[in-house]
């Protein structure tokens, strides 16, 4: 698929080498079901916080558990491919758990980034990152830009065409 798609086992030695050369590792995670400009702006800001940006991508099974049986709309392989195509993304790793806590513990990022819809005490892996000397960065959301809002607009548009 792409050289940017890795397993956690593949990432650990890569990150050790990058850290030895002084690089700061940034980690964020999410479903990224329908990629939109809010995601791109968020990922740019995440990348600006360090040198190497890793995205933990929820697997299809994980997304269904979080969002319901109708999701994801886009299969994990395609979501990973789209994310890997972005210039600010260095690595993508798919995880199959409800939260990325174990992945975060394995990767041990210097900076953990989440969107402004998350409160610090609800961010999986935040305690582990801070205990290891890292920090948590909460990035404000782009108003009006979300997958849920995009889905609402698609449904509204489909309904209006049917009513004509």
C-alpha positions in Angstrom: 0.0 0.0 0.0 2.4 2.7 1.2 5.7 3.0 3.0 4.0 5.2 5.6 1.6 2.5 6.8 3.3 0.6 9.7 2.5 -1.7 12.5 3.4 -0.6 16.0 6.2 -3.3 16.0 7.7 -1.7 12.9 7.4 1.8 14.3 9.2 1.3 17.6 12.7 0.9 16.1 12.1 3.6 13.6 11.1 6.0 16.4 14.1 5.1 18.5 16.4 6.1 15.7 14.5 9.3 15.0 14.7 10.2 18.7 18.4 9.6 18.8 18.7 12.3 16.1 16.7 14.7 18.2 13.3 14.4 16.6 10.1 15.0 18.5 7.4 12.5 17.9 3.8 13.6 17.7 0.8 11.2 17.9 -2.9 11.7 17.2 -5.6 9.3 16.5 -9.1 9.0 15.1 -11.5 7.5 12.7 -11.0 10.0 9.8 -14.0 8.4 8.1 -14.6 11.2 5.6 -11.5 13.4 5.2 -12.3 17.1 5.2 -10.6 20.5 5.6 -11.0 20.4 9.4 -8.9 17.2 9.5 -6.3 18.7 7.3 -6.0 21.9 9.4 -5.9 19.8 12.6 -3.2 17.6 11.2 -1.1 20.6 10.1 -1.3 22.0 13.6 -0.4 18.6 15.1 2.7 18.3 12.8 3.8 21.8 13.7 4.1 20.7 17.3 7.0 18.4 16.5 9.0 16.7 13.8 7.3 13.3 13.1 3.5 12.9 13.0 2.0 9.5 13.5 -1.7 8.8 13.1 -3.3 6.0 15.0 -6.3 5.1 12.8 -9.2 3.2 14.2 -9.8 -0.1 12.4 -13.2 -0.7 10.8 -14.2 -2.9 13.8 -13.1 -0.2 16.2 -15.1 2.5 14.3 -18.3 0.3 14.3 -17.9 -0.1 18.1 -17.6 3.7 18.6 -19.9 5.1 15.9 -22.4 2.3 15.2 -23.1 -0.4 12.6 -23.4 2.1 9.7 -19.8 3.3 10.1 -17.2 3.6 8.8 -18.3 4.8 5.4 -14.8 4.3 4.0 -12.9 1.1 4.7 -9.7 1.3 6.8 -7.4 0.6 3.9 -8.7 3.5 2.0 -8.7 5.8 5.0 -5.1 4.9 5.7 -4.2 5.5 2.1 -5.8 9.0 2.1 -4.1 9.9 5.4 -0.7 8.6 4.2 -1.0 10.8 1.0 -1.0 14.0 3.1 2.4 15.7 3.3 2.3 16.4 7.0 1.7 12.7 7.9 4.8 10.6 8.4 3.3 7.3 9.5 -0.1 5.7 9.9 -0.8 2.7 12.2 -4.2 1.0 12.3 -5.3 -0.1 15.8 -8.2 -2.5 16.6 -9.0 -1.5 20.2 -11.7 0.9 21.5 -8.9 3.3 22.5 -5.3 3.7 21.4 -3.9 3.5 25.0 -1.8 0.4 24.3 -0.5 1.8 21.0 0.4 5.1 22.7 2.2 3.2 25.5 4.3 1.3 22.9 5.1 4.4 20.7 5.6 6.7 23.7 5.1 10.0 21.8 6.6 13.2 23.0 3.4 15.0 22.2 -0.2 13.6 22.2 -2.6 15.7 20.2 -6.4 15.7 20.3 -9.1 17.9 19.0 -10.9 20.6 21.1 -14.0 18.3 21.6 -11.9 16.3 24.0 -11.3 17.1 27.7 -7.9 16.3 29.1 -9.3 13.8 31.6 -11.0 11.8 28.8 -8.0 11.5 26.5 -6.7 7.9 26.3 -3.0 7.7 26.9 -2.6 11.2 28.3 -1.5 10.0 31.7 1.1 7.7 30.1 2.5 10.4 27.9 2.8 12.9 30.7 4.3 10.4 33.1 7.0 9.8 30.6 7.8 13.5 30.4 5.6 14.3 27.3 2.8 16.7 26.9 -0.8 16.7 25.7 -1.9 19.3 23.2 -5.6 20.1 22.6 -6.1 21.7 19.2 -9.3 23.9 18.7 -11.8 22.5 16.2 -12.5 24.2 12.9 -16.1 25.5 13.3 -18.6 23.8 11.1 -16.2 21.1 9.9 -16.8 17.6 11.1 -17.7 14.3 9.6 -21.0 14.3 11.4 -21.9 17.7 9.9 -20.8 16.5 6.5 -23.0 13.4 6.8 -26.0 15.6 7.8 -25.4 17.8 4.7 -25.3 14.7 2.5 -28.6 13.4 3.9 -30.2 16.8 3.6 -29.1 17.1 0.0 -30.4 13.6 -0.8 -33.8 14.3 0.8 -34.2 17.6 -1.1 -33.6 15.8 -4.4 -36.1 13.1 -3.6 -38.8 15.8 -2.7 -38.4 17.6 -6.1 
